[in-house]
């Protein structure tokens, strides 16, 4: 007798969104309204005013005994002290979570200082940790830009991957006539769409499912900088339009990032997705990323006119180069590499955080390259240095020899030590008797 088949509930990964700092709180609040209901959302800040605006996410005020709920004033060290004081509560928050997104804005105090610590806790708890970070506009100053560089480096060291979006890319997309509010809204939208695309990819069933294991294989323990792009289109030629939007997206750098990425995950979703549309999209991506490993996922809805594309690129080539000695000059751009050192690639490089301008208006970059060692000098350079030193030798002032004067108290012969150098200690000639050195008259 056949037994009735029991309904099998497909296990789904537990996803947690953690917003750190003012920017992170705003991002999580926006995501919490549209994310799948399985996704948990938390807002963390050292400023109580930021958390009072939260209505969709759970809130934690960090370090109440340290900054007293009034923020850190841009002090990342104070933010680290604050978040460490709440370590137990944060461990409980990430316990049992499969995937943790840490959303933050870099360059300030709380996001820059606290996000890496939280990422480390989540990583130690066994979660796949993905940082989602925005860096400041150039107009916000070189100090915030340099602090953002350090924060991004620290976050990358502990997170499995960091998806980064420079706010300055907004100007390349929309022009520099945008209002500040509009520019920030666009930047936040791109970050939110990236996180939302990955979450739906994992939680929604489709024709070609992308599993959590696929995401882990792409990102786990890579400690790399990557790119997530989420775009959509409507109309008859929506597949071709998606490819056009993908290639002109500032994060793709005209297709260069596709070509230099080692692993790419592509997820296509939307109403009435056809096989022809899938072939058009995947063939175009393969033509720009011939050497990358591709994972393809797809889902189709009965209703809906839009076609959506989510592309995750890990270990982008321009970020994975070996450390090279910085050489900073006027007009160079400040960038990043995956190694723990800071490098300064040329103009147009990925992750431009701050363009150097006149020193009077922006100051100078905080990094000072080390002096070359003898091993790194070329033979020609070594000969030039020796010749230069030889020319300077006659002009050197000879060191003046110390002469110990004697007081005209009593002449004492040194005997056979008359022509020897005096024994000087703390300015006194120890070869002289003590009573003479002290000026004591003997009866």
C-alpha positions as CSV (number, residue, x, y, z in Angstrom):
1,X,0.0,0.0,0.0
2,X,1.4,3.3,-1.0
3,X,2.0,5.8,1.8
4,X,1.0,9.4,1.2
5,X,3.9,11.6,0.4
6,X,4.7,14.1,3.1
7,X,5.2,17.6,2.2
8,X,8.9,18.5,2.3
9,X,9.7,22.0,3.4
10,X,12.8,23.3,1.6
11,X,15.2,24.8,4.1
12,X,16.1,28.4,3.4
13,X,19.2,30.2,4.6
14,X,18.7,32.6,7.5
15,X,19.7,36.1,6.3
16,X,20.3,39.1,8.5
17,X,20.8,42.7,7.5
18,X,22.8,44.9,9.9
19,X,23.0,48.6,9.3
20,X,25.9,50.3,11.1
21,X,26.0,54.1,11.5
22,X,23.7,56.7,10.0
23,X,24.0,55.6,6.4
24,X,23.7,51.9,7.3
25,X,20.6,52.6,9.4
26,X,18.9,54.4,6.4
27,X,19.8,51.5,4.1
28,X,18.4,48.9,6.4
29,X,15.2,50.8,7.0
30,X,14.6,51.0,3.2
31,X,15.4,47.3,2.7
32,X,13.2,46.2,5.6
33,X,10.1,47.5,3.8
34,X,10.7,45.5,0.6
35,X,12.8,42.5,1.6
36,X,11.4,39.0,1.8
37,X,9.7,38.4,5.2
38,X,12.4,35.8,6.1
39,X,15.1,38.5,6.2
40,X,15.8,40.0,9.7
41,X,16.8,43.6,9.9
42,X,18.8,45.4,12.6
43,X,19.9,49.1,12.9
44,X,22.9,49.9,15.1
45,X,24.3,53.3,15.9
46,X,26.0,55.3,18.6
47,X,23.6,58.2,18.0
48,X,20.1,57.8,19.5
49,X,18.6,60.3,17.2
50,X,19.3,58.1,14.2
51,X,17.6,55.2,15.8
52,X,14.4,57.1,16.7
53,X,13.6,57.2,13.0
54,X,13.6,53.4,12.7
55,X,10.2,51.8,12.3
56,X,10.9,48.7,10.2
57,X,14.0,47.3,11.9
58,X,15.1,46.4,15.4
59,X,17.5,48.8,17.0
60,X,20.5,48.6,19.2
61,X,22.2,51.7,20.7
62,X,25.9,51.0,20.8
63,X,28.1,51.9,23.8
64,X,25.6,53.8,25.9
65,X,28.2,54.2,28.7
66,X,30.8,55.6,26.3
67,X,29.5,58.1,23.8
68,X,26.3,58.5,25.9
69,X,24.1,58.0,22.8
70,X,25.3,61.2,21.1
71,X,27.5,59.7,18.4
72,X,31.2,59.6,18.0
73,X,31.9,62.9,16.2
74,X,33.8,61.0,13.5
75,X,36.1,59.2,15.9
76,X,36.4,55.6,14.7
77,X,38.4,54.6,17.8
78,X,35.6,55.7,20.0
79,X,33.2,53.7,17.8
80,X,35.3,50.6,18.3
81,X,35.3,51.1,22.1
82,X,31.5,51.5,22.0
83,X,30.8,48.4,19.9
84,X,33.1,46.3,22.1
85,X,31.1,47.1,25.1
86,X,28.1,45.5,23.5
87,X,29.9,42.3,22.3
88,X,27.5,39.9,24.1
89,X,24.4,41.4,22.6
90,X,25.9,41.3,19.1
91,X,27.0,37.7,19.5
92,X,23.4,36.8,20.3
93,X,22.2,38.7,17.3
94,X,24.3,36.8,14.7
95,X,24.1,33.4,16.4
96,X,22.7,30.8,14.0
97,X,22.6,33.2,11.0
98,X,23.8,31.8,7.6
99,X,24.3,35.1,5.7
100,X,25.0,38.5,7.2
101,X,25.0,41.7,5.2
102,X,26.7,44.6,7.0
103,X,25.6,47.8,5.4
104,X,27.5,51.0,6.2
105,X,28.9,54.3,5.0
106,X,32.6,54.7,5.3
107,X,34.5,57.9,6.3
108,X,32.7,58.7,9.5
109,X,33.1,57.3,13.0
110,X,30.6,54.6,13.7
111,X,30.4,52.9,10.3
112,X,34.2,53.0,9.8
113,X,35.1,51.9,13.4
114,X,32.3,49.5,14.3
115,X,31.5,47.6,11.1
116,X,34.7,45.6,11.0
117,X,34.3,44.5,14.6
118,X,30.7,43.3,13.9
119,X,31.8,41.5,10.8
120,X,34.5,39.7,12.8
121,X,31.9,38.6,15.3
122,X,29.6,37.3,12.6
123,X,32.4,35.5,10.9
124,X,33.5,33.8,14.1
125,X,29.9,32.7,14.6
126,X,30.0,30.8,11.4
127,X,28.1,33.1,9.1
128,X,29.0,34.1,5.5
129,X,29.7,37.8,5.9
130,X,29.3,40.3,3.1
131,X,30.0,44.0,3.6
132,X,28.1,46.5,1.6
133,X,29.8,49.9,1.9
134,X,29.6,53.4,0.4
135,X,32.5,55.8,0.4
136,X,32.2,59.6,0.6
137,X,32.0,62.2,-2.2
138,X,35.2,64.0,-3.1
139,X,33.7,67.2,-1.8
140,X,33.6,65.7,1.7
141,X,37.3,66.2,2.1
142,X,40.5,64.2,2.1
143,X,40.3,63.3,5.9
144,X,37.0,61.4,5.3
145,X,38.4,59.8,2.1
146,X,41.5,58.6,4.0
147,X,39.4,57.3,6.9
148,X,37.2,55.5,4.4
149,X,40.2,53.8,2.8
150,X,41.3,52.5,6.2
151,X,37.7,51.3,7.1
152,X,37.3,49.5,3.8
153,X,40.7,47.8,4.3
154,X,39.7,46.7,7.8
155,X,36.3,45.5,6.7
156,X,37.8,43.4,3.9
157,X,40.2,41.7,6.2
158,X,37.4,40.1,8.3
159,X,34.5,39.8,5.8
160,X,34.3,37.1,3.2
161,X,33.6,39.8,0.6
162,X,32.9,43.5,0.4
163,X,30.7,45.1,-2.2
164,X,31.7,48.7,-2.5
165,X,30.0,51.6,-4.2
166,X,31.8,55.0,-4.4
167,X,29.4,57.8,-4.1
168,X,31.5,59.7,-6.7
169,X,30.3,57.2,-9.3
170,X,26.9,58.9,-9.1
171,X,28.4,61.9,-10.9
172,X,29.6,59.7,-13.7
173,X,26.1,58.2,-14.1
174,X,23.9,61.3,-13.7
175,X,26.2,64.3,-14.1
176,X,27.3,66.9,-11.5
177,X,24.2,69.0,-11.6
178,X,22.3,66.7,-9.2
179,X,21.2,68.0,-5.8
180,X,22.8,66.4,-2.8
181,X,19.6,64.7,-1.7
182,X,19.1,63.2,-5.1
183,X,22.6,62.0,-5.4
184,X,22.4,60.2,-2.0
185,X,19.1,58.7,-2.9
186,X,20.6,57.2,-6.1
187,X,23.6,55.8,-4.2
188,X,21.4,54.3,-1.5
189,X,19.1,52.8,-4.2
190,X,22.0,51.0,-5.9
191,X,23.2,49.5,-2.6
192,X,19.7,48.4,-1.7
193,X,19.0,46.8,-5.1
194,X,22.2,44.8,-4.8
195,X,21.3,43.4,-1.4
196,X,17.7,42.8,-2.4
197,X,18.7,41.0,-5.6
198,X,21.0,38.6,-3.7
199,X,18.3,37.9,-1.0
200,X,15.6,37.2,-3.5
201,X,18.0,35.0,-5.5
202,X,18.4,32.8,-2.4
203,X,14.9,32.8,-1.0
204,X,12.7,32.6,-4.1
205,X,12.2,29.4,-6.1
206,X,12.6,29.5,-9.8
207,X,13.4,27.6,-13.0
208,X,17.2,27.5,-12.2
209,X,17.7,28.0,-8.5
210,X,20.8,29.5,-7.0
211,X,21.6,27.8,-3.7
212,X,23.3,29.2,-0.7
213,X,26.2,26.7,-1.5
214,X,26.7,28.5,-4.8
215,X,27.1,31.9,-3.0
216,X,29.4,30.3,-0.5
217,X,31.6,28.8,-3.2
218,X,31.8,32.2,-4.9
219,X,32.6,34.3,-1.7
220,X,33.6,32.2,1.3
221,X,37.0,33.2,2.8
222,X,38.0,35.2,-0.3
223,X,38.3,38.5,1.6
224,X,38.0,40.2,-1.7
225,X,36.4,43.3,-3.0
226,X,33.6,42.6,-5.5
227,X,30.8,44.2,-7.4
228,X,27.0,43.6,-7.3
229,X,24.8,45.1,-10.0
230,X,21.0,44.9,-10.1
231,X,19.2,46.3,-13.0
232,X,15.8,45.9,-14.7
233,X,14.1,46.7,-18.0
234,X,10.7,46.6,-19.7
235,X,9.6,46.4,-23.4
236,X,10.2,44.2,-26.4
237,X,13.9,44.4,-26.4
238,X,14.3,44.2,-22.6
239,X,17.1,41.6,-22.8
240,X,19.3,43.8,-25.1
241,X,18.4,46.8,-22.9
242,X,19.6,45.0,-19.8
243,X,23.0,44.3,-21.4
244,X,23.3,47.9,-22.4
245,X,22.5,49.1,-18.9
246,X,25.0,46.6,-17.5
247,X,27.9,47.7,-19.6
248,X,27.3,51.4,-19.0
249,X,27.0,50.9,-15.2
250,X,29.8,52.8,-13.5
251,X,30.8,49.8,-11.4
252,X,31.5,47.7,-14.5
253,X,33.9,50.3,-16.0
254,X,32.8,49.7,-19.5
255,X,33.0,46.0,-19.2
256,X,36.5,45.9,-17.8
257,X,35.4,44.4,-14.5
258,X,33.6,41.6,-16.3
259,X,36.7,40.7,-18.2
260,X,38.9,40.7,-15.1
261,X,36.6,38.9,-12.7
262,X,37.4,35.3,-11.8
263,X,33.9,34.2,-10.8
264,X,30.5,35.6,-11.8
265,X,27.0,34.7,-10.7
266,X,24.2,35.7,-13.0
267,X,20.5,35.7,-11.9
268,X,17.7,36.5,-14.3
269,X,14.1,37.0,-13.1
270,X,10.9,38.6,-14.2
271,X,7.6,38.2,-15.9
272,X,7.5,35.7,-18.7
273,X,11.2,35.2,-19.0
274,X,11.9,33.4,-22.3
275,X,14.8,31.1,-23.2
276,X,15.8,33.5,-26.0
277,X,16.2,36.3,-23.4
278,X,18.3,34.1,-21.2
279,X,20.5,33.1,-24.1
280,X,20.9,36.7,-25.2
281,X,22.0,37.8,-21.7
282,X,24.3,34.9,-20.8
283,X,26.0,34.9,-24.3
284,X,26.7,38.6,-24.0
285,X,28.2,38.2,-20.5
286,X,30.3,35.3,-21.6
287,X,31.7,37.3,-24.5
288,X,33.0,39.9,-22.0
289,X,34.1,37.4,-19.3
290,X,35.5,34.5,-21.3
291,X,37.9,33.3,-18.6
292,X,35.4,33.6,-15.6
293,X,33.5,30.8,-14.0
294,X,29.8,31.4,-14.4
295,X,26.9,30.3,-12.3
296,X,23.5,30.9,-13.9
297,X,20.1,31.2,-12.1
298,X,16.7,32.1,-13.4
299,X,13.1,32.5,-12.2
300,X,9.9,33.5,-14.0
301,X,6.7,35.1,-12.8
302,X,3.3,34.7,-14.5
303,X,2.6,38.4,-14.2
304,X,4.9,41.3,-14.6
305,X,6.5,43.1,-17.5
306,X,9.9,43.9,-16.1
307,X,13.0,41.7,-16.6
308,X,15.6,41.9,-13.8
309,X,19.2,41.0,-13.8
310,X,21.5,40.5,-10.8
311,X,25.2,40.1,-11.4
312,X,27.7,39.3,-8.7
313,X,31.4,39.6,-9.6
314,X,34.1,38.4,-7.1
315,X,37.8,39.0,-7.1
316,X,37.7,41.7,-9.7
317,X,41.1,41.8,-11.4
318,X,41.8,45.5,-10.9
319,X,41.5,44.8,-7.2
320,X,43.5,41.6,-6.9
321,X,46.9,42.8,-8.0
322,X,50.0,42.5,-5.9
323,X,51.2,45.4,-3.8
324,X,53.0,48.1,-5.8
325,X,54.9,51.0,-4.4
326,X,52.7,54.1,-4.3
327,X,53.8,57.1,-6.3
328,X,51.6,60.1,-5.7
329,X,51.6,63.1,-8.0
330,X,49.1,65.8,-8.9
331,X,46.1,64.4,-10.7
332,X,46.5,60.8,-9.5
333,X,43.6,58.9,-8.0
334,X,43.4,57.2,-4.6
335,X,42.4,53.6,-5.0
336,X,42.5,50.2,-3.3
337,X,43.9,46.7,-3.8
338,X,42.8,43.5,-2.2
339,X,46.1,43.2,-0.3
340,X,46.3,44.9,3.1
341,X,48.4,47.7,1.6
342,X,47.2,50.9,0.1
343,X,48.2,51.6,-3.5
344,X,47.5,54.5,-5.9
345,X,46.5,53.3,-9.3
346,X,46.1,55.6,-12.3
347,X,43.1,57.6,-13.4
348,X,40.0,55.6,-14.2
349,X,40.8,52.8,-11.8
350,X,38.2,50.9,-9.8
351,X,37.2,52.2,-6.4
352,X,38.3,55.8,-6.7
353,X,37.8,57.2,-3.3
354,X,39.3,60.7,-3.6
355,X,40.9,62.6,-6.4
356,X,43.9,64.6,-5.3
357,X,43.6,68.4,-6.0
358,X,45.6,71.4,-5.0
359,X,47.2,70.9,-1.6
360,X,45.8,74.2,-0.4
361,X,42.3,73.0,-0.7
362,X,42.5,69.2,0.0
363,X,45.8,68.6,1.9
364,X,47.9,65.6,1.1
365,X,47.5,61.8,1.2
366,X,48.3,60.4,4.6
367,X,50.5,57.6,3.4
368,X,54.3,58.2,3.1
369,X,56.2,55.6,1.1
370,X,59.3,54.1,2.8
371,X,62.7,55.1,1.7
372,X,64.5,52.8,-0.7
373,X,67.0,50.4,0.7
374,X,70.5,49.6,-0.7
375,X,69.2,46.3,-2.1
376,X,66.6,48.1,-4.2
377,X,69.0,50.7,-5.8
378,X,70.2,50.2,-9.3
379,X,74.0,50.2,-9.9
380,X,73.7,53.5,-11.8
381,X,71.8,55.1,-8.9
382,X,74.3,53.7,-6.3
383,X,77.2,55.3,-8.3
384,X,75.5,58.6,-8.5
385,X,74.9,58.7,-4.7
386,X,78.6,57.9,-4.1
387,X,79.8,60.6,-6.4
388,X,77.4,63.1,-4.8
389,X,78.7,62.1,-1.3
390,X,82.3,62.6,-2.5
391,X,81.6,66.1,-3.7
392,X,80.1,67.0,-0.4
393,X,83.0,65.5,1.7
394,X,85.4,68.6,1.5
395,X,82.6,70.9,2.6
396,X,81.9,68.9,5.8
397,X,82.7,70.6,9.0
398,X,85.1,68.5,11.1
399,X,83.9,67.6,14.5
400,X,85.4,69.8,17.2
401,X,87.6,67.9,19.6
402,X,86.6,68.2,23.3
403,X,89.3,69.9,25.4
404,X,89.2,69.6,29.2
405,X,90.4,72.9,30.7
406,X,92.2,72.9,34.0
407,X,91.5,75.4,36.8
408,X,94.6,77.4,37.9
409,X,94.5,75.9,41.3
410,X,97.4,73.6,41.5
411,X,99.5,72.1,38.7
412,X,99.6,68.3,39.0
413,X,101.9,66.4,36.7
414,X,100.4,63.3,34.9
415,X,103.8,61.7,34.5
416,X,103.9,59.2,31.7
417,X,100.2,59.8,31.0
418,X,100.9,63.4,30.1
419,X,100.4,62.9,26.4
420,X,97.4,60.5,26.8
421,X,93.7,61.5,26.2
422,X,92.0,62.6,29.4
423,X,89.4,60.3,30.9
424,X,86.2,62.5,30.7
425,X,83.0,61.6,32.6
426,X,80.1,64.0,32.7
427,X,82.4,66.8,31.8
428,X,85.1,66.1,34.5
429,X,88.7,64.8,34.0
430,X,88.9,61.8,36.2
431,X,92.7,61.7,35.9
432,X,92.8,64.7,38.2
433,X,92.6,64.2,42.0
434,X,89.2,64.7,43.5
435,X,90.2,67.7,45.7
436,X,91.5,69.6,42.7
437,X,88.3,68.8,40.7
438,X,86.2,70.0,43.6
439,X,88.4,73.1,44.3
440,X,89.1,72.0,47.8
441,X,92.2,73.7,49.4
442,X,94.2,71.3,51.5
443,X,96.0,72.5,54.7
